[in-house]
Amino acid sequence: MKYTHSIVINLPREKVIELFDNPDNMKHWQPGLVSFENISGTPGEAGTKSRLKYIMSKREVEMIETITKRKLPDEFSGTYEAKGVWNEVKNYFNKISPRKTEWISECEFKFSGFMKIMSLVMPGAFKKESYKYLRLFKEFAESTSS
């Protein structure tokens, strides 16, 4: 399953990147995030692996993030692997004007086991969840400049 979302954030691209690139900010726009732990590599750099733990619908979900490309301020991409799910996300940050940034997020999911069935029954749920994170980041980022 592949799809693309985009959102316009009413902040300069430099500020968007500053907020996006700080792992301490993740708790402000990723509900359910319990922990973010570096496993290997230099945090934030291509090749680095991190363990993310979330509470989703009363159950713990653990995923491994592998940063595949870091060319900020233009692009930050990675893969996210959890039980039954492989997800690649390519994030692009385009300067629209001195005070507006477009965040484009290209997502690809591959599923196995029970999650394959869920993806067939509820494909919209994955798209909706992905867009929720863009919207929550926008709300968080714009609220920091108030």
C-alpha positions as a Python dict, from the first residue, in 0.01 Angstrom:
ca = {
    (1, 'M'): (0, 0, 0),
    (2, 'K'): (142, 338, -105),
    (3, 'Y'): (8, 688, -54),
    (4, 'T'): (119, 1048, -7),
    (5, 'H'): (0, 1315, 236),
    (6, 'S'): (97, 1679, 260),
    (7, 'I'): (27, 1965, 497),
    (8, 'V'): (125, 2331, 505),
    (9, 'I'): (281, 2453, 828),
    (10, 'N'): (271, 2825, 896),
    (11, 'L'): (635, 2852, 1001),
    (12, 'P'): (967, 2906, 823),
    (13, 'R'): (1127, 2583, 704),
    (14, 'E'): (1423, 2632, 941),
    (15, 'K'): (1189, 2635, 1244),
    (16, 'V'): (994, 2332, 1116),
    (17, 'I'): (1319, 2135, 1078),
    (18, 'E'): (1443, 2245, 1420),
    (19, 'L'): (1124, 2112, 1583),
    (20, 'F'): (1098, 1798, 1367),
    (21, 'D'): (1463, 1700, 1417),
    (22, 'N'): (1451, 1709, 1797),
    (23, 'P'): (1352, 1366, 1940),
    (24, 'D'): (1250, 1533, 2268),
    (25, 'N'): (959, 1693, 2078),
    (26, 'M'): (814, 1362, 1959),
    (27, 'K'): (605, 1324, 2275),
    (28, 'H'): (424, 1647, 2183),
    (29, 'W'): (292, 1520, 1849),
    (30, 'Q'): (305, 1140, 1866),
    (31, 'P'): (34, 1030, 2109),
    (32, 'G'): (103, 707, 2290),
    (33, 'L'): (481, 734, 2259),
    (34, 'V'): (630, 578, 2570),
    (35, 'S'): (1000, 572, 2481),
    (36, 'F'): (1252, 644, 2208),
    (37, 'E'): (1587, 466, 2250),
    (38, 'N'): (1893, 470, 2026),
    (39, 'I'): (2010, 115, 1950),
    (40, 'S'): (2303, 176, 1715),
    (41, 'G'): (2469, 452, 1519),
    (42, 'T'): (2486, 826, 1573),
    (43, 'P'): (2141, 959, 1666),
    (44, 'G'): (1972, 1131, 1374),
    (45, 'E'): (2219, 1009, 1110),
    (46, 'A'): (2160, 771, 818),
    (47, 'G'): (2201, 408, 925),
    (48, 'T'): (2104, 474, 1286),
    (49, 'K'): (1857, 235, 1447),
    (50, 'S'): (1622, 330, 1731),
    (51, 'R'): (1355, 147, 1929),
    (52, 'L'): (1020, 323, 1967),
    (53, 'K'): (756, 201, 2210),
    (54, 'Y'): (393, 313, 2195),
    (55, 'I'): (73, 233, 2377),
    (56, 'M'): (-195, 196, 2109),
    (57, 'S'): (-546, 82, 2193),
    (58, 'K'): (-433, -47, 2535),
    (59, 'R'): (-152, -260, 2391),
    (60, 'E'): (220, -198, 2364),
    (61, 'V'): (363, -167, 2014),
    (62, 'E'): (737, -173, 1957),
    (63, 'M'): (899, -72, 1632),
    (64, 'I'): (1250, -29, 1501),
    (65, 'E'): (1329, 288, 1310),
    (66, 'T'): (1619, 283, 1064),
    (67, 'I'): (1711, 620, 917),
    (68, 'T'): (1772, 567, 546),
    (69, 'K'): (1833, 926, 433),
    (70, 'R'): (1909, 1249, 613),
    (71, 'K'): (1944, 1547, 382),
    (72, 'L'): (1782, 1814, 595),
    (73, 'P'): (1633, 2061, 542),
    (74, 'D'): (1505, 1888, 225),
    (75, 'E'): (1451, 1523, 319),
    (76, 'F'): (1441, 1284, 613),
    (77, 'S'): (1348, 922, 539),
    (78, 'G'): (1340, 594, 724),
    (79, 'T'): (1189, 252, 768),
    (80, 'Y'): (976, 141, 1062),
    (81, 'E'): (938, -227, 1141),
    (82, 'A'): (694, -383, 1386),
    (83, 'K'): (534, -724, 1414),
    (84, 'G'): (364, -785, 1080),
    (85, 'V'): (437, -437, 942),
    (86, 'W'): (717, -281, 738),
    (87, 'N'): (672, 89, 667),
    (88, 'E'): (892, 325, 466),
    (89, 'V'): (833, 699, 510),
    (90, 'K'): (999, 963, 294),
    (91, 'N'): (954, 1313, 434),
    (92, 'Y'): (1016, 1621, 221),
    (93, 'F'): (1010, 1979, 346),
    (94, 'N'): (950, 2246, 83),
    (95, 'K'): (983, 2617, 146),
    (96, 'I'): (666, 2776, 6),
    (97, 'S'): (736, 3127, 135),
    (98, 'P'): (949, 3281, 412),
    (99, 'R'): (679, 3180, 663),
    (100, 'K'): (523, 2866, 513),
    (101, 'T'): (657, 2513, 475),
    (102, 'E'): (497, 2220, 297),
    (103, 'W'): (562, 1879, 454),
    (104, 'I'): (512, 1596, 205),
    (105, 'S'): (510, 1243, 345),
    (106, 'E'): (528, 944, 109),
    (107, 'C'): (434, 619, 282),
    (108, 'E'): (468, 259, 176),
    (109, 'F'): (342, -30, 387),
    (110, 'K'): (401, -403, 353),
    (111, 'F'): (214, -643, 579),
    (112, 'S'): (230, -1005, 690),
    (113, 'G'): (20, -1232, 908),
    (114, 'F'): (-272, -1079, 1094),
    (115, 'M'): (-170, -728, 991),
    (116, 'K'): (-214, -824, 624),
    (117, 'I'): (-577, -905, 697),
    (118, 'M'): (-619, -575, 884),
    (119, 'S'): (-474, -382, 591),
    (120, 'L'): (-727, -540, 356),
    (121, 'V'): (-1023, -486, 588),
    (122, 'M'): (-931, -133, 700),
    (123, 'P'): (-689, 29, 451),
    (124, 'G'): (-822, 377, 534),
    (125, 'A'): (-717, 340, 897),
    (126, 'F'): (-347, 344, 805),
    (127, 'K'): (-389, 653, 585),
    (128, 'K'): (-591, 830, 852),
    (129, 'E'): (-333, 750, 1122),
    (130, 'S'): (-46, 875, 904),
    (131, 'Y'): (-222, 1203, 834),
    (132, 'K'): (-303, 1245, 1204),
    (133, 'Y'): (71, 1269, 1280),
    (134, 'L'): (120, 1544, 1020),
    (135, 'R'): (-176, 1738, 1161),
    (136, 'L'): (-58, 1696, 1522),
    (137, 'F'): (294, 1807, 1431),
    (138, 'K'): (151, 2116, 1256),
    (139, 'E'): (-55, 2201, 1567),
    (140, 'F'): (245, 2151, 1797),
    (141, 'A'): (486, 2346, 1575),
    (142, 'E'): (254, 2640, 1519),
    (143, 'S'): (172, 2657, 1892),
    (144, 'T'): (542, 2697, 1978),
    (145, 'S'): (558, 3026, 1791),
    (146, 'S'): (253, 3181, 1963),
}
